[in-house]
Amino acid sequence: MIKDEILSQARGEKRTQLTEIESKEFLKEAGIPVVEAKLARTKKEAVYLSKEMGFPIVLKVISPDVIHKSDSGGVRLGLKNITQVGNAFSEIVTTVKQHYPKAKIQGISVQKMARPGVEVIIGMTKDAQFGPVLMFGLGGILVEVLKDVSFRIVPLTKKDAREMIKEIKGYPVLEGYRGQEAADVPFLEELVVKVSDFVEKNPEIKELDLNPVFAYKDGAVAVDARIILESSAEL
């Protein structure tokens, strides 16, 4: 199983944070929709993968030492041709090294740019008393600015997920506020339950963030993903 390979490699390297690519592979195996990402270790590989996936392309730095990829110049969006991809690859490596001189850069994540949608976040942290607690809210930078989120203790039923989604103040946005495209709320309910099941079945996961998840009128997909594992001592 992909999950076992990923966990074994992380443990062998004595790290608790999975890369975006590892996190997405782990989630995809569990049936959670994600934007596929592949690792490019060289500019040539990035160009090849971008042609294979089709433009526009997004590049993101892959490094266990870089927490905030955007803040350190580690993300490039909407790249429309191989020249832009090649230049962006070099720029990311240079800029990230300026911000994090000691960072170990494993490579660059190459992924097709997803069409925009309503941005939501689904996350999980472990409470010392209650165990895994799931979070839902408006995503992207809005989660930091508005903090419009709701919480439930895992495991969740579909009824729990429905209530959780509807109680955020920004729920009208999901319904199609002022003529904007409405989100597929029943799909989001199913996605929240899937994430709850995923967390329950994988107790080695300490934290989880799907942010943003692009919600459409006909589904949703996680654009970015982050998984942090329990340390060996905590298992």
mmCIF file of the C-alpha atoms, coordinates in Angstrom:
data_MODEL
# 
_entry.id   MODEL 
# 
loop_
_atom_site.group_PDB 
_atom_site.id 
_atom_site.type_symbol 
_atom_site.label_atom_id 
_atom_site.label_alt_id 
_atom_site.label_comp_id 
_atom_site.label_asym_id 
_atom_site.label_entity_id 
_atom_site.label_seq_id 
_atom_site.pdbx_PDB_ins_code 
_atom_site.Cartn_x 
_atom_site.Cartn_y 
_atom_site.Cartn_z 
_atom_site.occupancy 
_atom_site.B_iso_or_equiv 
_atom_site.pdbx_formal_charge 
_atom_site.auth_seq_id 
_atom_site.auth_comp_id 
_atom_site.auth_asym_id 
_atom_site.auth_atom_id 
_atom_site.pdbx_PDB_model_num 
ATOM 1   C CA . MET A 1 1   ? 0.000   0.000  0.000   1.00 0.00 ? 1   MET A CA 1 
ATOM 2   C CA . ILE A 1 2   ? 1.134   3.540  -0.758  1.00 0.00 ? 2   ILE A CA 1 
ATOM 3   C CA . LYS A 1 3   ? 0.268   4.560  2.815   1.00 0.00 ? 3   LYS A CA 1 
ATOM 4   C CA . ASP A 1 4   ? 2.678   1.999  4.307   1.00 0.00 ? 4   ASP A CA 1 
ATOM 5   C CA . GLU A 1 5   ? 5.501   3.052  1.980   1.00 0.00 ? 5   GLU A CA 1 
ATOM 6   C CA . ILE A 1 6   ? 5.001   6.727  2.854   1.00 0.00 ? 6   ILE A CA 1 
ATOM 7   C CA . LEU A 1 7   ? 4.896   6.107  6.612   1.00 0.00 ? 7   LEU A CA 1 
ATOM 8   C CA . SER A 1 8   ? 7.920   3.809  6.454   1.00 0.00 ? 8   SER A CA 1 
ATOM 9   C CA . GLN A 1 9   ? 9.982   6.386  4.568   1.00 0.00 ? 9   GLN A CA 1 
ATOM 10  C CA . ALA A 1 10  ? 8.999   9.199  6.934   1.00 0.00 ? 10  ALA A CA 1 
ATOM 11  C CA . ARG A 1 11  ? 9.847   7.104  9.995   1.00 0.00 ? 11  ARG A CA 1 
ATOM 12  C CA . GLY A 1 12  ? 13.146  6.026  8.434   1.00 0.00 ? 12  GLY A CA 1 
ATOM 13  C CA . GLU A 1 13  ? 14.071  9.674  7.877   1.00 0.00 ? 13  GLU A CA 1 
ATOM 14  C CA . LYS A 1 14  ? 12.904  10.526 11.421  1.00 0.00 ? 14  LYS A CA 1 
ATOM 15  C CA . ARG A 1 15  ? 10.471  13.188 10.300  1.00 0.00 ? 15  ARG A CA 1 
ATOM 16  C CA . THR A 1 16  ? 6.864   13.728 11.301  1.00 0.00 ? 16  THR A CA 1 
ATOM 17  C CA . GLN A 1 17  ? 5.754   16.100 8.530   1.00 0.00 ? 17  GLN A CA 1 
ATOM 18  C CA . LEU A 1 18  ? 4.796   14.563 5.207   1.00 0.00 ? 18  LEU A CA 1 
ATOM 19  C CA . THR A 1 19  ? 5.466   16.505 2.032   1.00 0.00 ? 19  THR A CA 1 
ATOM 20  C CA . GLU A 1 20  ? 2.543   17.842 0.018   1.00 0.00 ? 20  GLU A CA 1 
ATOM 21  C CA . ILE A 1 21  ? 3.072   15.059 -2.528  1.00 0.00 ? 21  ILE A CA 1 
ATOM 22  C CA . GLU A 1 22  ? 3.143   12.333 0.148   1.00 0.00 ? 22  GLU A CA 1 
ATOM 23  C CA . SER A 1 23  ? 0.092   13.821 1.881   1.00 0.00 ? 23  SER A CA 1 
ATOM 24  C CA . LYS A 1 24  ? -1.865  13.848 -1.377  1.00 0.00 ? 24  LYS A CA 1 
ATOM 25  C CA . GLU A 1 25  ? -0.907  10.273 -2.248  1.00 0.00 ? 25  GLU A CA 1 
ATOM 26  C CA . PHE A 1 26  ? -1.995  9.151  1.227   1.00 0.00 ? 26  PHE A CA 1 
ATOM 27  C CA . LEU A 1 27  ? -5.339  10.977 0.871   1.00 0.00 ? 27  LEU A CA 1 
ATOM 28  C CA . LYS A 1 28  ? -5.940  9.858  -2.702  1.00 0.00 ? 28  LYS A CA 1 
ATOM 29  C CA . GLU A 1 29  ? -5.556  6.219  -1.683  1.00 0.00 ? 29  GLU A CA 1 
ATOM 30  C CA . ALA A 1 30  ? -8.345  6.824  0.859   1.00 0.00 ? 30  ALA A CA 1 
ATOM 31  C CA . GLY A 1 31  ? -10.666 8.178  -1.846  1.00 0.00 ? 31  GLY A CA 1 
ATOM 32  C CA . ILE A 1 32  ? -10.304 11.867 -0.955  1.00 0.00 ? 32  ILE A CA 1 
ATOM 33  C CA . PRO A 1 33  ? -10.125 14.025 -4.135  1.00 0.00 ? 33  PRO A CA 1 
ATOM 34  C CA . VAL A 1 34  ? -6.875  15.943 -4.532  1.00 0.00 ? 34  VAL A CA 1 
ATOM 35  C CA . VAL A 1 35  ? -5.082  17.785 -7.326  1.00 0.00 ? 35  VAL A CA 1 
ATOM 36  C CA . GLU A 1 36  ? -2.327  15.405 -8.396  1.00 0.00 ? 36  GLU A CA 1 
ATOM 37  C CA . ALA A 1 37  ? 1.211   16.613 -7.714  1.00 0.00 ? 37  ALA A CA 1 
ATOM 38  C CA . LYS A 1 38  ? 4.492   15.138 -8.935  1.00 0.00 ? 38  LYS A CA 1 
ATOM 39  C CA . LEU A 1 39  ? 8.044   15.801 -7.780  1.00 0.00 ? 39  LEU A CA 1 
ATOM 40  C CA . ALA A 1 40  ? 10.583  17.428 -10.090 1.00 0.00 ? 40  ALA A CA 1 
ATOM 41  C CA . ARG A 1 41  ? 14.176  17.414 -8.855  1.00 0.00 ? 41  ARG A CA 1 
ATOM 42  C CA . THR A 1 42  ? 15.514  19.332 -11.854 1.00 0.00 ? 42  THR A CA 1 
ATOM 43  C CA . LYS A 1 43  ? 14.304  22.081 -14.181 1.00 0.00 ? 43  LYS A CA 1 
ATOM 44  C CA . LYS A 1 44  ? 14.251  19.539 -17.030 1.00 0.00 ? 44  LYS A CA 1 
ATOM 45  C CA . GLU A 1 45  ? 11.927  17.256 -15.049 1.00 0.00 ? 45  GLU A CA 1 
ATOM 46  C CA . ALA A 1 46  ? 9.629   20.174 -14.217 1.00 0.00 ? 46  ALA A CA 1 
ATOM 47  C CA . VAL A 1 47  ? 9.338   21.119 -17.885 1.00 0.00 ? 47  VAL A CA 1 
ATOM 48  C CA . TYR A 1 48  ? 8.654   17.495 -18.890 1.00 0.00 ? 48  TYR A CA 1 
ATOM 49  C CA . LEU A 1 49  ? 5.950   17.050 -16.238 1.00 0.00 ? 49  LEU A CA 1 
ATOM 50  C CA . SER A 1 50  ? 4.304   20.363 -17.113 1.00 0.00 ? 50  SER A CA 1 
ATOM 51  C CA . LYS A 1 51  ? 3.991   19.336 -20.764 1.00 0.00 ? 51  LYS A CA 1 
ATOM 52  C CA . GLU A 1 52  ? 2.616   15.971 -19.680 1.00 0.00 ? 52  GLU A CA 1 
ATOM 53  C CA . MET A 1 53  ? -0.018  17.529 -17.367 1.00 0.00 ? 53  MET A CA 1 
ATOM 54  C CA . GLY A 1 54  ? -1.008  20.459 -19.557 1.00 0.00 ? 54  GLY A CA 1 
ATOM 55  C CA . PHE A 1 55  ? -0.978  24.182 -18.832 1.00 0.00 ? 55  PHE A CA 1 
ATOM 56  C CA . PRO A 1 56  ? -1.526  26.284 -16.787 1.00 0.00 ? 56  PRO A CA 1 
ATOM 57  C CA . ILE A 1 57  ? 0.811   24.846 -14.148 1.00 0.00 ? 57  ILE A CA 1 
ATOM 58  C CA . VAL A 1 58  ? 1.543   25.514 -10.478 1.00 0.00 ? 58  VAL A CA 1 
ATOM 59  C CA . LEU A 1 59  ? 4.997   24.977 -8.937  1.00 0.00 ? 59  LEU A CA 1 
ATOM 60  C CA . LYS A 1 60  ? 5.575   24.681 -5.177  1.00 0.00 ? 60  LYS A CA 1 
ATOM 61  C CA . VAL A 1 61  ? 8.735   24.077 -3.195  1.00 0.00 ? 61  VAL A CA 1 
ATOM 62  C CA . ILE A 1 62  ? 9.021   20.728 -1.411  1.00 0.00 ? 62  ILE A CA 1 
ATOM 63  C CA . SER A 1 63  ? 11.095  21.055 1.749   1.00 0.00 ? 63  SER A CA 1 
ATOM 64  C CA . PRO A 1 64  ? 10.627  19.829 5.332   1.00 0.00 ? 64  PRO A CA 1 
ATOM 65  C CA . ASP A 1 65  ? 12.220  23.098 6.473   1.00 0.00 ? 65  ASP A CA 1 
ATOM 66  C CA . VAL A 1 66  ? 9.787   25.457 4.703   1.00 0.00 ? 66  VAL A CA 1 
ATOM 67  C CA . ILE A 1 67  ? 6.463   25.788 6.520   1.00 0.00 ? 67  ILE A CA 1 
ATOM 68  C CA . HIS A 1 68  ? 4.954   28.799 4.749   1.00 0.00 ? 68  HIS A CA 1 
ATOM 69  C CA . LYS A 1 69  ? 5.681   28.203 1.083   1.00 0.00 ? 69  LYS A CA 1 
ATOM 70  C CA . SER A 1 70  ? 3.987   31.337 -0.264  1.00 0.00 ? 70  SER A CA 1 
ATOM 71  C CA . ASP A 1 71  ? 5.614   33.690 2.256   1.00 0.00 ? 71  ASP A CA 1 
ATOM 72  C CA . SER A 1 72  ? 9.084   32.469 1.276   1.00 0.00 ? 72  SER A CA 1 
ATOM 73  C CA . GLY A 1 73  ? 8.531   32.784 -2.473  1.00 0.00 ? 73  GLY A CA 1 
ATOM 74  C CA . GLY A 1 74  ? 8.112   29.046 -2.857  1.00 0.00 ? 74  GLY A CA 1 
ATOM 75  C CA . VAL A 1 75  ? 4.965   29.101 -5.019  1.00 0.00 ? 75  VAL A CA 1 
ATOM 76  C CA . ARG A 1 76  ? 4.337   30.140 -8.620  1.00 0.00 ? 76  ARG A CA 1 
ATOM 77  C CA . LEU A 1 77  ? 0.833   30.082 -10.109 1.00 0.00 ? 77  LEU A CA 1 
ATOM 78  C CA . GLY A 1 78  ? -0.651  30.148 -13.597 1.00 0.00 ? 78  GLY A CA 1 
ATOM 79  C CA . LEU A 1 79  ? 2.465   29.227 -15.587 1.00 0.00 ? 79  LEU A CA 1 
ATOM 80  C CA . LYS A 1 80  ? 1.417   29.072 -19.241 1.00 0.00 ? 80  LYS A CA 1 
ATOM 81  C CA . ASN A 1 81  ? 4.395   27.588 -21.101 1.00 0.00 ? 81  ASN A CA 1 
ATOM 82  C CA . ILE A 1 82  ? 7.677   25.720 -20.671 1.00 0.00 ? 82  ILE A CA 1 
ATOM 83  C CA . THR A 1 83  ? 9.731   28.920 -20.557 1.00 0.00 ? 83  THR A CA 1 
ATOM 84  C CA . GLN A 1 84  ? 7.721   30.231 -17.613 1.00 0.00 ? 84  GLN A CA 1 
ATOM 85  C CA . VAL A 1 85  ? 8.003   26.850 -15.872 1.00 0.00 ? 85  VAL A CA 1 
ATOM 86  C CA . GLY A 1 86  ? 11.776  26.750 -16.290 1.00 0.00 ? 86  GLY A CA 1 
ATOM 87  C CA . ASN A 1 87  ? 12.230  30.310 -15.067 1.00 0.00 ? 87  ASN A CA 1 
ATOM 88  C CA . ALA A 1 88  ? 9.864   29.763 -12.120 1.00 0.00 ? 88  ALA A CA 1 
ATOM 89  C CA . PHE A 1 89  ? 11.758  26.623 -11.072 1.00 0.00 ? 89  PHE A CA 1 
ATOM 90  C CA . SER A 1 90  ? 15.019  28.584 -10.825 1.00 0.00 ? 90  SER A CA 1 
ATOM 91  C CA . GLU A 1 91  ? 13.355  31.539 -9.100  1.00 0.00 ? 91  GLU A CA 1 
ATOM 92  C CA . ILE A 1 92  ? 11.755  29.330 -6.430  1.00 0.00 ? 92  ILE A CA 1 
ATOM 93  C CA . VAL A 1 93  ? 15.038  27.618 -5.565  1.00 0.00 ? 93  VAL A CA 1 
ATOM 94  C CA . THR A 1 94  ? 16.905  30.944 -5.374  1.00 0.00 ? 94  THR A CA 1 
ATOM 95  C CA . THR A 1 95  ? 14.240  32.784 -3.367  1.00 0.00 ? 95  THR A CA 1 
ATOM 96  C CA . VAL A 1 96  ? 13.626  29.981 -0.866  1.00 0.00 ? 96  VAL A CA 1 
ATOM 97  C CA . LYS A 1 97  ? 17.365  29.645 -0.203  1.00 0.00 ? 97  LYS A CA 1 
ATOM 98  C CA . GLN A 1 98  ? 17.497  33.377 0.528   1.00 0.00 ? 98  GLN A CA 1 
ATOM 99  C CA . HIS A 1 99  ? 14.725  33.005 3.131   1.00 0.00 ? 99  HIS A CA 1 
ATOM 100 C CA . TYR A 1 100 ? 15.905  29.632 4.474   1.00 0.00 ? 100 TYR A CA 1 
ATOM 101 C CA . PRO A 1 101 ? 19.663  29.299 3.798   1.00 0.00 ? 101 PRO A CA 1 
ATOM 102 C CA . LYS A 1 102 ? 19.859  25.924 5.565   1.00 0.00 ? 102 LYS A CA 1 
ATOM 103 C CA . ALA A 1 103 ? 16.687  24.463 4.061   1.00 0.00 ? 103 ALA A CA 1 
ATOM 104 C CA . LYS A 1 104 ? 16.926  21.064 2.428   1.00 0.00 ? 104 LYS A CA 1 
ATOM 105 C CA . ILE A 1 105 ? 15.031  21.414 -0.854  1.00 0.00 ? 105 ILE A CA 1 
ATOM 106 C CA . GLN A 1 106 ? 13.885  17.985 -2.022  1.00 0.00 ? 106 GLN A CA 1 
ATOM 107 C CA . GLY A 1 107 ? 12.511  19.321 -5.284  1.00 0.00 ? 107 GLY A CA 1 
ATOM 108 C CA . ILE A 1 108 ? 9.558   21.183 -6.723  1.00 0.00 ? 108 ILE A CA 1 
ATOM 109 C CA . SER A 1 109 ? 5.958   20.006 -6.818  1.00 0.00 ? 109 SER A CA 1 
ATOM 110 C CA . VAL A 1 110 ? 4.434   20.240 -10.298 1.00 0.00 ? 110 VAL A CA 1 
ATOM 111 C CA . GLN A 1 111 ? 0.650   20.253 -10.618 1.00 0.00 ? 111 GLN A CA 1 
ATOM 112 C CA . LYS A 1 112 ? -1.997  21.417 -13.019 1.00 0.00 ? 112 LYS A CA 1 
ATOM 113 C CA . MET A 1 113 ? -3.696  24.604 -11.870 1.00 0.00 ? 113 MET A CA 1 
ATOM 114 C CA . ALA A 1 114 ? -7.232  23.846 -10.705 1.00 0.00 ? 114 ALA A CA 1 
ATOM 115 C CA . ARG A 1 115 ? -10.111 26.020 -11.862 1.00 0.00 ? 115 ARG A CA 1 
ATOM 116 C CA . PRO A 1 116 ? -11.157 28.487 -9.137  1.00 0.00 ? 116 PRO A CA 1 
ATOM 117 C CA . GLY A 1 117 ? -13.999 27.619 -6.789  1.00 0.00 ? 117 GLY A CA 1 
ATOM 118 C CA . VAL A 1 118 ? -15.321 28.575 -3.371  1.00 0.00 ? 118 VAL A CA 1 
ATOM 119 C CA . GLU A 1 119 ? -12.371 28.071 -1.009  1.00 0.00 ? 119 GLU A CA 1 
ATOM 120 C CA . VAL A 1 120 ? -12.994 26.026 2.143   1.00 0.00 ? 120 VAL A CA 1 
ATOM 121 C CA . ILE A 1 121 ? -10.764 24.335 4.683   1.00 0.00 ? 121 ILE A CA 1 
ATOM 122 C CA . ILE A 1 122 ? -11.061 20.941 6.333   1.00 0.00 ? 122 ILE A CA 1 
ATOM 123 C CA . GLY A 1 123 ? -8.602  20.291 9.134   1.00 0.00 ? 123 GLY A CA 1 
ATOM 124 C CA . MET A 1 124 ? -7.929  18.092 12.145  1.00 0.00 ? 124 MET A CA 1 
ATOM 125 C CA . THR A 1 125 ? -6.016  18.449 15.381  1.00 0.00 ? 125 THR A CA 1 
ATOM 126 C CA . LYS A 1 126 ? -5.860  16.161 18.396  1.00 0.00 ? 126 LYS A CA 1 
ATOM 127 C CA . ASP A 1 127 ? -7.277  17.385 21.676  1.00 0.00 ? 127 ASP A CA 1 
ATOM 128 C CA . ALA A 1 128 ? -5.690  15.961 24.823  1.00 0.00 ? 128 ALA A CA 1 
ATOM 129 C CA . GLN A 1 129 ? -9.099  15.122 26.272  1.00 0.00 ? 129 GLN A CA 1 
ATOM 130 C CA . PHE A 1 130 ? -11.381 14.467 23.288  1.00 0.00 ? 130 PHE A CA 1 
ATOM 131 C CA . GLY A 1 131 ? -8.953  13.088 20.714  1.00 0.00 ? 131 GLY A CA 1 
ATOM 132 C CA . PRO A 1 132 ? -9.258  13.998 17.000  1.00 0.00 ? 132 PRO A CA 1 
ATOM 133 C CA . VAL A 1 133 ? -11.332 17.144 16.387  1.00 0.00 ? 133 VAL A CA 1 
ATOM 134 C CA . LEU A 1 134 ? -12.385 18.079 12.850  1.00 0.00 ? 134 LEU A CA 1 
ATOM 135 C CA . MET A 1 135 ? -12.629 21.674 11.621  1.00 0.00 ? 135 MET A CA 1 
ATOM 136 C CA . PHE A 1 136 ? -14.531 23.159 8.676   1.00 0.00 ? 136 PHE A CA 1 
ATOM 137 C CA . GLY A 1 137 ? -14.647 26.752 7.449   1.00 0.00 ? 137 GLY A CA 1 
ATOM 138 C CA . LEU A 1 138 ? -14.004 29.183 4.638   1.00 0.00 ? 138 LEU A CA 1 
ATOM 139 C CA . GLY A 1 139 ? -10.505 28.513 3.326   1.00 0.00 ? 139 GLY A CA 1 
ATOM 140 C CA . GLY A 1 140 ? -7.488  30.235 1.831   1.00 0.00 ? 140 GLY A CA 1 
ATOM 141 C CA . ILE A 1 141 ? -6.368  33.338 3.708   1.00 0.00 ? 141 ILE A CA 1 
ATOM 142 C CA . LEU A 1 142 ? -9.954  33.851 4.924   1.00 0.00 ? 142 LEU A CA 1 
ATOM 143 C CA . VAL A 1 143 ? -9.517  31.219 7.620   1.00 0.00 ? 143 VAL A CA 1 
ATOM 144 C CA . GLU A 1 144 ? -6.717  33.317 9.152   1.00 0.00 ? 144 GLU A CA 1 
ATOM 145 C CA . VAL A 1 145 ? -8.556  36.626 8.799   1.00 0.00 ? 145 VAL A CA 1 
ATOM 146 C CA . LEU A 1 146 ? -12.145 35.685 9.637   1.00 0.00 ? 146 LEU A CA 1 
ATOM 147 C CA . LYS A 1 147 ? -11.613 32.532 11.730  1.00 0.00 ? 147 LYS A CA 1 
ATOM 148 C CA . ASP A 1 148 ? -15.096 31.480 10.620  1.00 0.00 ? 148 ASP A CA 1 
ATOM 149 C CA . VAL A 1 149 ? -14.876 27.790 11.481  1.00 0.00 ? 149 VAL A CA 1 
ATOM 150 C CA . SER A 1 150 ? -16.837 25.053 13.218  1.00 0.00 ? 150 SER A CA 1 
ATOM 151 C CA . PHE A 1 151 ? -15.649 21.962 15.107  1.00 0.00 ? 151 PHE A CA 1 
ATOM 152 C CA . ARG A 1 152 ? -16.823 18.402 15.773  1.00 0.00 ? 152 ARG A CA 1 
ATOM 153 C CA . ILE A 1 153 ? -15.306 15.417 17.560  1.00 0.00 ? 153 ILE A CA 1 
ATOM 154 C CA . VAL A 1 154 ? -14.422 12.453 15.330  1.00 0.00 ? 154 VAL A CA 1 
ATOM 155 C CA . PRO A 1 155 ? -16.174 10.244 14.220  1.00 0.00 ? 155 PRO A CA 1 
ATOM 156 C CA . LEU A 1 156 ? -18.780 12.289 12.325  1.00 0.00 ? 156 LEU A CA 1 
ATOM 157 C CA . THR A 1 157 ? -22.046 11.197 10.762  1.00 0.00 ? 157 THR A CA 1 
ATOM 158 C CA . LYS A 1 158 ? -23.455 12.843 7.646   1.00 0.00 ? 158 LYS A CA 1 
ATOM 159 C CA . LYS A 1 159 ? -25.897 14.728 9.915   1.00 0.00 ? 159 LYS A CA 1 
ATOM 160 C CA . ASP A 1 160 ? -22.941 16.052 11.954  1.00 0.00 ? 160 ASP A CA 1 
ATOM 161 C CA . ALA A 1 161 ? -21.204 17.176 8.766   1.00 0.00 ? 161 ALA A CA 1 
ATOM 162 C CA . ARG A 1 162 ? -24.327 18.948 7.496   1.00 0.00 ? 162 ARG A CA 1 
ATOM 163 C CA . GLU A 1 163 ? -24.768 20.844 10.766  1.00 0.00 ? 163 GLU A CA 1 
ATOM 164 C CA . MET A 1 164 ? -21.068 21.670 10.899  1.00 0.00 ? 164 MET A CA 1 
ATOM 165 C CA . ILE A 1 165 ? -21.095 23.203 7.422   1.00 0.00 ? 165 ILE A CA 1 
ATOM 166 C CA . LYS A 1 166 ? -24.310 25.156 7.904   1.00 0.00 ? 166 LYS A CA 1 
ATOM 167 C CA . GLU A 1 167 ? -23.303 26.777 11.189  1.00 0.00 ? 167 GLU A CA 1 
ATOM 168 C CA . ILE A 1 168 ? -20.403 28.837 9.818   1.00 0.00 ? 168 ILE A CA 1 
ATOM 169 C CA . LYS A 1 169 ? -21.289 32.486 9.262   1.00 0.00 ? 169 LYS A CA 1 
ATOM 170 C CA . GLY A 1 170 ? -20.067 32.287 5.673   1.00 0.00 ? 170 GLY A CA 1 
ATOM 171 C CA . TYR A 1 171 ? -22.530 29.554 4.714   1.00 0.00 ? 171 TYR A CA 1 
ATOM 172 C CA . PRO A 1 172 ? -24.428 31.914 2.316   1.00 0.00 ? 172 PRO A CA 1 
ATOM 173 C CA . VAL A 1 173 ? -21.234 31.985 0.211   1.00 0.00 ? 173 VAL A CA 1 
ATOM 174 C CA . LEU A 1 174 ? -21.613 28.240 -0.318  1.00 0.00 ? 174 LEU A CA 1 
ATOM 175 C CA . GLU A 1 175 ? -25.215 28.759 -1.416  1.00 0.00 ? 175 GLU A CA 1 
ATOM 176 C CA . GLY A 1 176 ? -24.163 31.146 -4.187  1.00 0.00 ? 176 GLY A CA 1 
ATOM 177 C CA . TYR A 1 177 ? -24.100 34.600 -2.623  1.00 0.00 ? 177 TYR A CA 1 
ATOM 178 C CA . ARG A 1 178 ? -25.074 37.463 -4.997  1.00 0.00 ? 178 ARG A CA 1 
ATOM 179 C CA . GLY A 1 179 ? -25.169 35.333 -8.106  1.00 0.00 ? 179 GLY A CA 1 
ATOM 180 C CA . GLN A 1 180 ? -21.864 33.516 -7.560  1.00 0.00 ? 180 GLN A CA 1 
ATOM 181 C CA . GLU A 1 181 ? -21.745 29.811 -8.385  1.00 0.00 ? 181 GLU A CA 1 
ATOM 182 C CA . ALA A 1 182 ? -23.117 27.729 -5.513  1.00 0.00 ? 182 ALA A CA 1 
ATOM 183 C CA . ALA A 1 183 ? -21.016 24.949 -4.026  1.00 0.00 ? 183 ALA A CA 1 
ATOM 184 C CA . ASP A 1 184 ? -22.057 21.296 -4.042  1.00 0.00 ? 184 ASP A CA 1 
ATOM 185 C CA . VAL A 1 185 ? -22.912 21.185 -0.329  1.00 0.00 ? 185 VAL A CA 1 
ATOM 186 C CA . PRO A 1 186 ? -23.983 17.478 -0.312  1.00 0.00 ? 186 PRO A CA 1 
ATOM 187 C CA . PHE A 1 187 ? -20.570 16.616 -1.806  1.00 0.00 ? 187 PHE A CA 1 
ATOM 188 C CA . LEU A 1 188 ? -18.856 18.676 0.916   1.00 0.00 ? 188 LEU A CA 1 
ATOM 189 C CA . GLU A 1 189 ? -20.862 16.791 3.547   1.00 0.00 ? 189 GLU A CA 1 
ATOM 190 C CA . GLU A 1 190 ? -19.628 13.486 2.118   1.00 0.00 ? 190 GLU A CA 1 
ATOM 191 C CA . LEU A 1 191 ? -16.071 14.835 1.966   1.00 0.00 ? 191 LEU A CA 1 
ATOM 192 C CA . VAL A 1 192 ? -16.143 15.872 5.633   1.00 0.00 ? 192 VAL A CA 1 
ATOM 193 C CA . VAL A 1 193 ? -17.342 12.371 6.588   1.00 0.00 ? 193 VAL A CA 1 
ATOM 194 C CA . LYS A 1 194 ? -14.595 10.811 4.424   1.00 0.00 ? 194 LYS A CA 1 
ATOM 195 C CA . VAL A 1 195 ? -11.952 12.906 6.177   1.00 0.00 ? 195 VAL A CA 1 
ATOM 196 C CA . SER A 1 196 ? -13.426 11.910 9.556   1.00 0.00 ? 196 SER A CA 1 
ATOM 197 C CA . ASP A 1 197 ? -13.216 8.218  8.583   1.00 0.00 ? 197 ASP A CA 1 
ATOM 198 C CA . PHE A 1 198 ? -9.687  8.718  7.266   1.00 0.00 ? 198 PHE A CA 1 
ATOM 199 C CA . VAL A 1 199 ? -8.550  10.282 10.551  1.00 0.00 ? 199 VAL A CA 1 
ATOM 200 C CA . GLU A 1 200 ? -10.255 7.578  12.634  1.00 0.00 ? 200 GLU A CA 1 
ATOM 201 C CA . LYS A 1 201 ? -8.592  4.790  10.641  1.00 0.00 ? 201 LYS A CA 1 
ATOM 202 C CA . ASN A 1 202 ? -5.137  6.406  10.822  1.00 0.00 ? 202 ASN A CA 1 
ATOM 203 C CA . PRO A 1 203 ? -4.401  7.227  14.485  1.00 0.00 ? 203 PRO A CA 1 
ATOM 204 C CA . GLU A 1 204 ? -0.771  7.977  13.615  1.00 0.00 ? 204 GLU A CA 1 
ATOM 205 C CA . ILE A 1 205 ? -1.944  11.306 12.136  1.00 0.00 ? 205 ILE A CA 1 
ATOM 206 C CA . LYS A 1 206 ? -1.538  14.190 14.575  1.00 0.00 ? 206 LYS A CA 1 
ATOM 207 C CA . GLU A 1 207 ? -2.620  17.098 12.361  1.00 0.00 ? 207 GLU A CA 1 
ATOM 208 C CA . LEU A 1 208 ? -4.242  17.434 8.963   1.00 0.00 ? 208 LEU A CA 1 
ATOM 209 C CA . ASP A 1 209 ? -4.972  20.452 6.750   1.00 0.00 ? 209 ASP A CA 1 
ATOM 210 C CA . LEU A 1 210 ? -6.737  20.511 3.406   1.00 0.00 ? 210 LEU A CA 1 
ATOM 211 C CA . ASN A 1 211 ? -6.486  24.194 2.493   1.00 0.00 ? 211 ASN A CA 1 
ATOM 212 C CA . PRO A 1 212 ? -7.749  25.320 0.202   1.00 0.00 ? 212 PRO A CA 1 
ATOM 213 C CA . VAL A 1 213 ? -10.371 22.894 -0.981  1.00 0.00 ? 213 VAL A CA 1 
ATOM 214 C CA . PHE A 1 214 ? -12.006 24.287 -4.121  1.00 0.00 ? 214 PHE A CA 1 
ATOM 215 C CA . ALA A 1 215 ? -15.743 23.647 -3.951  1.00 0.00 ? 215 ALA A CA 1 
ATOM 216 C CA . TYR A 1 216 ? -17.650 23.610 -7.229  1.00 0.00 ? 216 TYR A CA 1 
ATOM 217 C CA . LYS A 1 217 ? -21.275 23.179 -8.235  1.00 0.00 ? 217 LYS A CA 1 
ATOM 218 C CA . ASP A 1 218 ? -20.376 19.589 -9.156  1.00 0.00 ? 218 ASP A CA 1 
ATOM 219 C CA . GLY A 1 219 ? -17.888 18.408 -6.545  1.00 0.00 ? 219 GLY A CA 1 
ATOM 220 C CA . ALA A 1 220 ? -14.741 19.601 -4.778  1.00 0.00 ? 220 ALA A CA 1 
ATOM 221 C CA . VAL A 1 221 ? -10.996 18.971 -4.769  1.00 0.00 ? 221 VAL A CA 1 
ATOM 222 C CA . ALA A 1 222 ? -8.179  19.617 -2.295  1.00 0.00 ? 222 ALA A CA 1 
ATOM 223 C CA . VAL A 1 223 ? -5.587  21.882 -3.901  1.00 0.00 ? 223 VAL A CA 1 
ATOM 224 C CA . ASP A 1 224 ? -3.069  21.739 -1.042  1.00 0.00 ? 224 ASP A CA 1 
ATOM 225 C CA . ALA A 1 225 ? -2.648  19.208 1.750   1.00 0.00 ? 225 ALA A CA 1 
ATOM 226 C CA . ARG A 1 226 ? -0.512  18.855 4.869   1.00 0.00 ? 226 ARG A CA 1 
ATOM 227 C CA . ILE A 1 227 ? -0.234  15.878 7.220   1.00 0.00 ? 227 ILE A CA 1 
ATOM 228 C CA . ILE A 1 228 ? 1.789   15.766 10.426  1.00 0.00 ? 228 ILE A CA 1 
ATOM 229 C CA . LEU A 1 229 ? 2.381   12.431 12.125  1.00 0.00 ? 229 LEU A CA 1 
ATOM 230 C CA . GLU A 1 230 ? 2.679   11.586 15.789  1.00 0.00 ? 230 GLU A CA 1 
ATOM 231 C CA . SER A 1 231 ? 6.280   11.145 16.889  1.00 0.00 ? 231 SER A CA 1 
ATOM 232 C CA . SER A 1 232 ? 7.332   7.563  17.537  1.00 0.00 ? 232 SER A CA 1 
ATOM 233 C CA . ALA A 1 233 ? 7.276   8.279  21.260  1.00 0.00 ? 233 ALA A CA 1 
ATOM 234 C CA . GLU A 1 234 ? 3.628   9.383  21.074  1.00 0.00 ? 234 GLU A CA 1 
ATOM 235 C CA . LEU A 1 235 ? 2.354   6.247  19.326  1.00 0.00 ? 235 LEU A CA 1 
# 
